[in-house]
Amino acid sequence: MAIFNKIALFFVILYSAFIIINTYLGETERVQSNVIYFLMNGFAYIVTAMEMEKEKILMETI
């Protein structure tokens, strides 16, 4: 699960860079699609981080 978390974080950072670059270049259609990808990857990052915390708590209780 830690690998998925790192992959999701990588894509969140990558898409935020794309959004900044496309906003600077003025391509509004690309910005809108990149924002959707950014939100999806951000959600995936949050979900995997929550799963990792659950696993960590479960391991501590054993």
C-alpha positions as CSV (number, residue, x, y, z in Angstrom):
1,M,0.0,0.0,0.0
2,A,2.9,2.3,0.6
3,I,4.0,2.0,-3.0
4,F,0.5,3.0,-4.2
5,N,0.6,6.0,-1.9
6,K,3.9,7.2,-3.3
7,I,2.6,6.7,-6.9
8,A,-0.5,8.7,-6.1
9,L,1.6,11.4,-4.5
10,F,3.8,11.5,-7.6
11,F,0.8,12.0,-9.9
12,V,-0.7,14.7,-7.6
13,I,2.6,16.6,-7.9
14,L,2.9,16.0,-11.6
15,Y,-0.6,17.2,-12.4
16,S,-0.3,20.2,-10.2
17,A,2.8,21.2,-12.3
18,F,0.8,20.6,-15.5
19,I,-2.0,22.8,-14.2
20,I,0.4,25.6,-13.3
21,I,2.1,25.4,-16.7
22,N,-1.1,25.2,-18.7
23,T,-2.6,28.1,-16.7
24,Y,0.5,30.2,-17.5
25,L,0.2,29.3,-21.2
26,G,-3.5,30.1,-21.3
27,E,-4.9,26.7,-22.4
28,T,-8.2,26.7,-20.5
29,E,-9.5,23.4,-21.9
30,R,-6.4,21.5,-20.9
31,V,-6.5,23.1,-17.4
32,Q,-10.0,21.9,-16.9
33,S,-9.2,18.3,-17.8
34,N,-6.0,18.4,-15.7
35,V,-8.0,19.7,-12.7
36,I,-10.2,16.6,-12.9
37,Y,-7.2,14.3,-13.1
38,F,-5.6,16.2,-10.2
39,L,-8.7,15.8,-8.0
40,M,-9.0,12.1,-8.9
41,N,-5.3,11.5,-8.0
42,G,-5.6,13.6,-4.8
43,F,-8.6,11.5,-3.8
44,A,-6.6,8.3,-4.5
45,Y,-3.7,9.7,-2.4
46,I,-6.0,10.5,0.5
47,V,-7.7,7.1,0.4
48,T,-4.3,5.2,0.3
49,A,-3.0,7.4,3.2
50,M,-6.1,6.5,5.3
51,E,-5.6,2.8,4.5
52,M,-2.0,3.0,5.6
53,E,-3.0,4.7,8.9
54,K,-5.6,1.9,9.5
55,E,-2.9,-0.8,8.9
56,K,-0.5,1.0,11.2
57,I,-3.1,1.2,14.0
58,L,-4.0,-2.4,13.4
59,M,-0.4,-3.5,13.7
60,E,0.1,-1.5,16.9
61,T,-2.9,-3.2,18.6
62,I,-1.6,-6.7,17.8
